[in-house]
Amino acid sequence: MDALDVARWQFGVTTVYHFLFVPLTIGLSTLVAVLQTVWLRTGDERYLRLTKFYGKLFLINFAMGIVTGIVQEFQFGMNWSDYSRFVGDIFGAPLAIEALLAFFLESTFLGLWIFGWDRLPKRVHLACIWIAAIGSTVSAYFILAANSWMQNPVGYRVDPETGRAELTDFMAVLTNKVTLITFPHTIAGAFLVAGALMTAVGLWHLMRHRTEEFRPAVKLGAWVTLIAAATVAVTGDTQGKIMTEVQPMKMAAAEALYQTEQPAAFSVLTVGTLDGSREIFALKIPYLLSWLGTGDPNGTVHGIDDLQAQYTAQYGPGDYSPVIPVTYWTFRLMIGLGMAGALIALIALWAQRRGRIPTNRWLLRSTLALPVLPLLANISGWIFTEMGRQPWLVFGEMLTRDGVSRSVSLTEVLTSFTAFTLLYAALAAVEVKLLLRYARAGLPDVAPVSSDEEDRPLAFAY
Amino acid sequence: MELTTVWFALVAALFVGYFVLEGFDFGVGILLPVLGRDDKQRRVLINTIGPVWDGNEVWIITAGGAMFAAFPEWYATLFSGFYLPLLLILVALILRGVAFEYRGKRPDPHWKARWDTAIFFGSLLPAVLWGIAVANIARGVPLDANHEYTGGLLDLLNPYALLGGLTTLALFVTHGAVFLALKTTGDIRARANALAGRVGVAAAALAAAFLTWTAPAGLALLCAVAAVAALVGALIANRRGREGWAFLGTATGIALAVATLFAGLYPDVLPSTVDPAHGLTVDNAAATPYTLRILTWVAAFFAPLVLLYQGWTYWVFRRRLDISHIPD
């Protein structure tokens, strides 16, 4: 084991951990804003109670999202300083703009929303949660633009003298076709998680305690989940076509497709060795991979072996394929788990139709799995995206092993890896317990918000 | 003016903003066990910064992002070089941030006590370590010809940097005490005022010693003298119970002390103590003019907006707090 391996594990662990909280923040902030909007427009107090209930879950999650995000901002420089030197001219800009445009907006207006219930006029207070929600969505765009540049570098040249990548066209970076498709895919994935959580918690209360107030949340959550699932599928399909074009190795690795095929079949499930030497059992849908990858059922999909030969000729000797079992299975888990979550939401929506209160025991149990499935799907998708790019850090330009910090010792990386992993594990346990505690607690009572007098207790205090 | 100079000034301004705004956040966190005698009082303390601490913290994230974008070499060398102190700062900031949000989520006193400990150390460590880090930037560190940091952890813990850490600690505690005197009423206000008077003398003395050791010249010297003067002014205002002026004084003092370091540093961004030729300057560490131009447009447009709405937040939550305001 060397510093490179540990640095990769550290970035993987900290990023996956960060992304456990990100989708909920993006999705739930908007859904809470919708609930509060409905309350303000209808005056129906149920929606105020729902706003406060889901708002609390959102904030428990948001705290973890922020603190894990700080680490990411500095980790590039700490562990990947040679990468930072190489790409800083391009990669730094979206990061800095993200902080200036989105992080300030999100953190400041969320503070106003949390503490401003009795300090701000109702409409201004509502605007605060909307601005915070918009802020988190905007931040997703910029960070995805930065990541997409690593997948498909555009708008740059490499200075032959310094050996550094230099920005030549910022608009090209912002309108990278990988960014344009990854952004809606990721946002839809976030709404899939948030919608599923809203449905699951609401359904649990509806079934266990017959709390009718949760019914609107179940409906809203389930519809959001279903629409998000459809959007995820459509954007995922487009993304697959773009991926086949700009990163053919990733598509081949997703399918463990070794030989170039025309037409190529989609492997639903293959049991056997994934190095392609032996296949025990395979369930395949003919033409589907060609259609997914190229939009033409008879299109050519390049195989790993041919791409390896092509890259060796282009970039010199080396292994240019990612870890196939990881890419193969995370691709399947992403699709399978996400769709399983959407299916449960559909059943939930059907089971509570026309004022019914569902009684099915399996449906009640599935409320535990419902938010977890899309969350794991999100994680699988990111592991696929990131590990499918290996061995490249910047596709075609910089190998992962060349980007690591040379001045940082193995001991130092091991120290930080251990520290973050243990700390994150402990905090995850605390967070899950708190979420369950508050999810179970049910709807809070709402005190009427009175006018501005000096000595009245605050509407909210830490 | 060269865009590299503009961005050097902007990065410096982001650090100034961070130290002025998080300075009192750290101070409040460190004073939590000192001025908060029971749970209600500790909650008063925490809630003085409740709505704003998160927005204040974004200043350092933006500073990091701005360094990465405008001076990639500086960002890369600094953060890989100052590895372990930065790790400690990050762990501290993680625990502190979670503690604010989770502390009140369960009524159990042991639960609260544990998070209070996290708030205390989560504020104490960065208050010292940021001082050490910035002092090392001003003093320079061993860099090789590739601008890579070649020293160890102990090189960062040199006497000058340790004095810097002690100075920021004393400054932030004073700043926090003055802020608490400004934002509370009754018992806490009186005790915060008294404490600010005592720690403030040490802070002003440490700042004077540290800035003298920095040996500023020209504009930096002007900043240094004004910084110490502002701190002394803050002490006088504090004694007279003029809390607004006292807070303005500590804020100005901290801002000018940070400005002294950066003004003295220019045109270097990270000097090398081994060979001046190995050092990083605004020229050899900067991004391309094209990138800087884009960043300048974005900053010119959005930075004033940020100042405007953050200022508005402070106006919205301008009311003083007391234990009577803390709900059960």
Contacts between the chains, C-beta under 8 A, distances in Angstrom:
chain1	res1	chain2	res2	distance
A	59	B	101	6.5
A	60	B	101	7.1
A	60	B	102	7.5
A	60	B	105	7.1
A	62	B	101	7.7
A	63	B	97	6.2
A	63	B	98	5.4
A	63	B	100	7.6
A	63	B	101	3.6
A	63	B	102	6.7
A	64	B	98	6.7
A	66	B	54	6.6
A	66	B	97	5.8
A	67	B	93	6.6
A	67	B	94	4.2
A	67	B	97	4.2
A	67	B	98	5.7
A	68	B	94	7.3
A	69	B	61	7.9
A	70	B	57	7.5
A	70	B	61	6.2
A	70	B	90	6.3
A	70	B	93	5.7
A	70	B	94	7.1
A	70	B	97	7.8
A	71	B	90	5.4
A	71	B	94	7.2
A	73	B	61	5.1
A	73	B	64	5.0
A	73	B	65	6.5
A	74	B	64	5.8
A	74	B	79	5.5
A	74	B	86	6.2
A	74	B	90	6.6
A	76	B	68	6.9
A	76	B	75	7.8
A	76	B	79	7.8
A	77	B	64	7.7
A	77	B	68	6.9
A	77	B	75	4.8
A	77	B	76	5.3
A	77	B	78	6.8
A	77	B	79	2.9
A	77	B	80	6.0
A	78	B	79	4.8
A	78	B	80	5.8
A	78	B	83	5.9
A	78	B	86	6.2
A	78	B	87	7.6
A	79	B	80	7.5
A	81	B	76	3.8
A	81	B	77	6.8
A	81	B	79	7.0
A	81	B	80	3.9
A	81	B	148	7.9
A	82	B	76	7.4
A	84	B	68	6.6
A	84	B	72	5.8
A	84	B	75	5.9
A	84	B	76	4.0
A	85	B	72	5.7
A	85	B	73	5.9
A	85	B	76	4.8
A	87	B	72	7.8
A	88	B	68	5.9
A	88	B	69	7.2
A	88	B	72	2.1
A	88	B	73	7.3
A	88	B	75	6.6
A	88	B	76	6.9
A	88	B	287	6.4
A	89	B	72	6.2
A	89	B	287	4.4
A	89	B	288	5.4
A	89	B	291	5.1
A	90	B	291	7.4
A	91	B	68	7.4
A	92	B	65	6.9
A	92	B	67	8.0
A	92	B	68	3.7
A	92	B	69	3.2
A	92	B	70	7.2
A	92	B	72	5.8
A	92	B	75	7.2
A	92	B	287	6.8
A	92	B	291	7.7
A	93	B	69	4.9
A	93	B	287	8.0
A	93	B	291	5.8
A	93	B	294	6.3
A	93	B	295	6.2
A	95	B	65	4.5
A	95	B	68	5.7
A	95	B	69	6.5
A	96	B	62	7.0
A	96	B	65	3.8
A	96	B	66	4.9
A	96	B	68	6.6
A	96	B	69	3.8
A	96	B	70	7.5
A	96	B	295	6.3
A	96	B	298	7.9
A	97	B	65	7.9
A	97	B	69	7.9
A	97	B	295	7.6
A	97	B	298	5.4
A	98	B	65	7.0
A	99	B	58	6.6
A	99	B	61	5.1
A	99	B	62	3.9
A	99	B	64	7.8
A	99	B	65	4.2
A	99	B	66	7.7
A	100	B	62	5.7
A	100	B	65	7.5
A	100	B	66	8.0
A	100	B	298	6.6
A	100	B	299	6.7
A	100	B	302	5.1
A	100	B	303	6.8
A	100	B	306	6.9
A	101	B	298	7.6
A	101	B	302	5.8
A	103	B	58	4.6
A	103	B	61	5.8
A	103	B	62	6.9
A	104	B	55	6.6
A	104	B	58	5.2
A	104	B	62	7.1
A	104	B	306	4.7
A	104	B	309	7.9
A	104	B	310	7.2
A	105	B	309	7.9
A	107	B	54	4.1
A	107	B	55	4.5
A	107	B	57	7.2
A	107	B	58	5.0
A	108	B	52	7.9
A	108	B	54	7.8
A	108	B	55	4.0
A	108	B	58	7.8
A	108	B	306	7.9
A	108	B	309	5.9
A	108	B	310	5.6
A	108	B	313	5.6
A	109	B	309	7.6
A	110	B	54	7.0
A	111	B	50	7.5
A	111	B	51	4.0
A	111	B	52	5.9
A	111	B	53	7.9
A	111	B	54	5.7
A	111	B	55	5.8
A	111	B	313	6.4
A	112	B	51	6.6
A	112	B	313	5.9
A	112	B	316	6.5
A	114	B	50	7.7
A	114	B	51	6.8
A	115	B	50	5.8
A	115	B	51	4.1
A	115	B	317	6.5
A	116	B	51	7.5
A	116	B	316	6.6
A	119	B	316	5.5
A	119	B	317	6.8
A	120	B	316	6.7
A	166	B	288	5.0
A	166	B	290	7.6
A	166	B	291	7.8
A	167	B	287	7.7
A	167	B	288	6.4
A	167	B	290	5.8
A	167	B	291	4.8
A	167	B	294	7.8
A	168	B	290	7.0
A	170	B	290	7.8
A	170	B	291	7.8
A	170	B	294	5.1
A	405	B	76	7.9
A	405	B	80	4.1
A	406	B	148	6.1
A	407	B	80	5.3
A	407	B	81	6.4
A	407	B	148	4.5
A	407	B	149	5.0
A	407	B	150	7.0
A	408	B	80	5.4
A	408	B	83	5.6
A	412	B	83	5.1
A	412	B	84	6.5
A	415	B	84	7.1
A	415	B	87	7.0
A	416	B	83	7.4
A	416	B	87	4.8
A	419	B	87	6.4
A	419	B	91	6.0
A	420	B	91	7.9
A	423	B	91	6.2
A	423	B	94	6.5
A	423	B	95	7.6
A	427	B	94	7.5
A	427	B	98	6.1
A	430	B	98	7.8
A	430	B	102	6.9
A	434	B	102	6.6
A	434	B	105	5.5
A	434	B	106	7.8
A	437	B	105	7.8
A	437	B	106	7.7
A	438	B	105	7.5
A	454	B	319	7.6
A	455	B	322	8.0
A	455	B	324	5.6
A	455	B	325	7.3
A	456	B	325	7.6
A	457	B	324	7.1
A	457	B	325	5.5
A	457	B	326	6.4
A	457	B	327	4.1
A	457	B	328	8.0
A	458	B	47	7.0
A	458	B	321	7.9
A	458	B	325	5.2
A	458	B	326	7.0
A	458	B	327	6.1
A	459	B	327	7.8
A	460	B	327	7.7
A	461	B	43	6.1
A	461	B	47	4.8
A	461	B	50	6.8
A	461	B	104	7.5
A	461	B	325	7.3
A	461	B	326	5.3
A	461	B	327	5.8
A	462	B	43	6.6
A	462	B	46	5.0
A	462	B	47	5.6
A	462	B	50	5.1
A	462	B	100	6.0
A	462	B	101	7.5
A	462	B	103	6.2
A	462	B	104	5.1
